[in-house]
Amino acid sequence: MAAAAEPTDTEPGWYAEFGAFVPAEVLAGLTDALVAPPPTEPASPLPVLEAAGWLIDGRGAADSDPPGCRVERRPAQGRGTVP
């Protein structure tokens, strides 16, 4: 499953892709972020995932333990963030 929004004049674009075994907490975090006012500073999900036992690599990507889900932030590609 994938979801995306192209950037506008006032808002950045975004892209999210999920596999069959995405944890409900990850989907809930995304939907919460979509309806909440934008934060004044970007927040990292890594502290929450690390506290839940996820493995954080040196590039700042998180893998669930046991394996099956990966969370990473990728830089924008071209004009928007949708690959």
BELBEL-V609825 format. One record per backbone hydrogen bond with DSSP energy under -0.5 kcal/mol. NH is the residue of the N-H (numbers start at 1). CO is the residue of the C=O. E is the energy in kcal/mol with one decimal. If there is no record, write none. Layout:
# BELBEL-V609825
nh:NH co:CO e:E
nh:NH co:CO e:E
This chain:
# BELBEL-V609825
nh:3 co:16 e:-2.7
nh:5 co:14 e:-2.4
nh:8 co:11 e:-2.7
nh:14 co:5 e:-2.3
nh:16 co:3 e:-2.8
nh:18 co:1 e:-3.7
nh:22 co:19 e:-1.2
nh:26 co:23 e:-0.9
nh:27 co:23 e:-1.5
nh:28 co:24 e:-2.7
nh:29 co:25 e:-2.1
nh:30 co:26 e:-1.9
nh:31 co:27 e:-2.5
nh:32 co:28 e:-2.5
nh:33 co:29 e:-2.1
nh:34 co:30 e:-1.8
nh:35 co:31 e:-1.2
nh:36 co:32 e:-1.5
nh:49 co:45 e:-2.2
nh:50 co:46 e:-3.1
nh:51 co:47 e:-2.1
nh:52 co:48 e:-1.2
nh:53 co:50 e:-1.6
nh:54 co:49 e:-2.5
nh:55 co:63 e:-3.1
nh:56 co:54 e:-0.5
nh:57 co:61 e:-2.7
nh:60 co:57 e:-1.7
nh:62 co:71 e:-3.1
nh:63 co:55 e:-2.7
nh:64 co:69 e:-2.7
nh:71 co:62 e:-2.8
nh:74 co:72 e:-0.5
nh:77 co:80 e:-0.9
nh:78 co:76 e:-0.6
nh:80 co:77 e:-0.7
nh:83 co:81 e:-0.6
